[in-house]
Structure formats: structure tokens, C-alpha cells
Amino acid sequence: MSEAVVGADGLARCPWAESSDEMRTYHDAEWGRPVRDERGLFERLTLEAFQSGLSWAIVLRKRPRFREVFAGFDPEVVAAYDGARVAELLSDAGIIRNRTKVEATIANAAAVRALDGRFAELVWSFAPPARPRPATSAEVPAVTPESKALAAALKRHGFVFVGPTTAYALMQATGMVDDHLAGCHVQTGAA
């Protein structure tokens, strides 16, 4: 039996989606939908790293400002950020002001650039075979063999702050896996 919950609109969703209108919209329109473009993947990787240790609701609320300060997640622009720009970012209350995560974003932008257009290909090469949707949240893993392998491959290519849990969250957010619960109305076309 699925633990999907029915919202006020009569649609069944993953339980976390019912925590706010913003989370519901993200769940219904974005989470788990395939993302294959470089900027989109770089954005999701960055935001998943910033989410580490925090709630996704905080990151989602700050996402518009993240998009502004990281130039629409253009790796070419972000890779050129220097110490002065880092200082500016650390004084910006509109984002999560964590030096390690800000510096990781810049390093990861450089790593994306170094892949010379092959970032999406690299990430998607770790997509696991399709599997049935989980019935309960307890069935959703935090780490998988594929996320461990993806994290290791990203690190080999110069990425930082990309452990297996962040890699799995990236896989979920970008449709490499479909962890919408059985019974959830969202159909993603994932994986």
C-alpha cells in the first residue's frame, strides 16, 4: 500500500510535497523530470550540494537568488569567480552563506568546463535501469551503487562536495531515477 497522500486538490502526492505550496509546485512540475542540459545539471548539482545538512525548502526558497548570483548557472562565468566575488557571495543574505559550498560551486563550474560539453553524458552514464516506484518513503534509498560510482567519477573529474548522497539526490532531481511513490499522480518519464 502506498503512503502517497491526497492533497486538497484531490491529487495523490509524495508526502513531502504537501508541506507548502512551493514544495507542491516543485514536486509536480520539476522533481524527477529528466534534465539533460549542462546548465540544468550544474544547477541541480549545486543546489543539492547547498542543501546538504539543510532542508530542501530553504534551498528552494533561495533558488531565485542563487540563479542571479551564479549567472543562471553558466559554468563559464562561475568558473571565473575570484576571491573578491566569493567575499561578495558570503555577504549575500539571499543565499546560503557557506564558504565551502560557494567555493565548491566555483570548482565544480571549472570541472564542468573541463569536460568540454560532456558533463551531461558523464552524469547520465550512471543512470540505473528503470525499477518499480517505491511504495513508501522507507523504500527510497539515500545511496545506491550507482550514486557511489557517480560521485567517484565526478571526483575523478575534479568535482568537490559530491558524495554518494548528494549524487543520489541529483539522480532523483534530474529524472535518472523515479522515486515518486507508487500512487503519486506525477508521471515523469524518468530514466
N, C-alpha and C positions, 0 to 999 in steps of 0.2 A: 504494500500500500504506500502510495506516495505521500510525502509530507508537504507537497505544494499547497499553498494557501490561496483561498479565493478572496480577492480584493473587493472593495466597494463597487467596482465596475463590473463585477461578476466574472472576472478572468482569473484563472489559477496561475500563480507565480511561485518562484523560489521564495522562501520566507524572508530572506534578507532584503528583497526588493520592496517589501511593504513598509520599510522603516521611514520613508519620506517620499514626497513626490519626485524629487531629484533622483533618488535611487531607483524608483519605479521606472522613470523615463530611461535612465541608463540601462537598466536591465532589459527593458522591452526593445529599445532601439539600437543598442551597441554591444552589450556584453555577449561574447560568444559568436559574434558575426565575423566572418573571415576578413582579416586585414592583411593585405599583401604588398602594400606600397611602403617604401623606405621610411618616409616621414611618419606615416601612421604607426609603423612598428617601433620606430625610435621614440615616438611619443608614449606609446603604451609601455615600453621598457622603462623609460624614465619615470613615468608616473607610478608604475609598480614598485620601482626602487624607492621612490619617495614615500610610498605607502608603508614600507617595511617598519613595523613597530607602531603603526598608527591605524586609524580606521579609514576605510576607503571613502567614507562620507566626507572626511576632511579634505582628502586629495581632490575629490570630485568638486567640492565647493570652491577650491582654489584653482581648478584647472584653467579657467579663462585667463587668469593672471600668469600661470605657468606658460600658456601659449604665447602670451605677449612677451614675457622676459626671455623666453627661449626661441624667439623669432619664428614662431609657428613650427618649431621643432625641425628647423632646417639644419642638418648636421654640418654643412659647410660654414654657416655663420657661427653656430655654437662652438665648434672646434677652435675657432679663433679667439674665444673669450680669454681674457688675461686676468691677472691678479686684481686689477682695478675693477673689472667687471664682476669678479667674484665678490669683492667687498660691497659693491652696489647691491648685488643679489642678496647678500647676507643681511642687508639693512631693509629689505623689502618685506613688509609685513603681509603682503598679499600672497606670498609663497611660504613654503615650509623652509625655514632658515636653518639648514643643516649643512655645514661646510663639507662634510664627507660626501653627502648626496649631490650637492652642487658641483663639486669637483669631479665626481663620478660621471655626472651628465656631460661635462666637457670632455673628459677622457673617452667616454662612450661615443660621443659625436665624432671624435677623431678616429675611433675604431670603425665606425660606420663608413666614414670617408675612405679609410684604407681598404675596405672591402670593394671599393670601386663598383658599386651597383649590384653587389652580390649578397647584401645583407638579408634581404627577404628570402632569397634562395637558401642561404645558410639556415636561417631560423626555421623555415618551413620543411627543411630536410629532416627535422626531428619530429614531425607530426606523427603520432601513433596511428595505427589502424582504428577505424571507427569502432565504437563499442556502444552497448546499450546505455541509455541515460541512467544515472543513479536514481534510486527511489527515495533515498533520504540523504540529508547532509552528511551523515556519518559515513556514507559510501564515497564521498568526494575526497580524493587524496590531497595531501599538501605537497607531496613529492612523488615523482614516478621515475622509473628508469630513464625514460625519455627526457624528463626535465633535468635529471642529473647529467645526462650526456649533452644536452643543450647548454647548460651552464658551463660545463667543462670546455666545450667548443668555443663558446663566447670568450671565456677567459684566455684560451689559446690565441685568440684573435685580438687581445688587448682590452677587452671589456672588463670593467670592475663593478663591484657591488651587484653581482649577478649570481647569487647562489641558486640551488635547485628549487627552493620555494618561490623565489621571485621568477625564475624561469617557468615554473608551472603556472603561476598567476598570469604571466604573459601568454602562455599557451591557451588558458581559459579565455582571457580577454580578447584574443585575436582569432578565435574560432578554430584553433588547432585541435582542440578537444571540445566536446559539447557536454558541459556539466550542468546545464539546465535540468532540473529534476523532472523525472517522468511525471506527467500530469501538468507540467508548466505549459502555458499556451504558446510560448515563443518557439518558433521554428527558425533555426539559424542557418541551416545549410552548411554547418561546420564540418571540417575535416573531410 
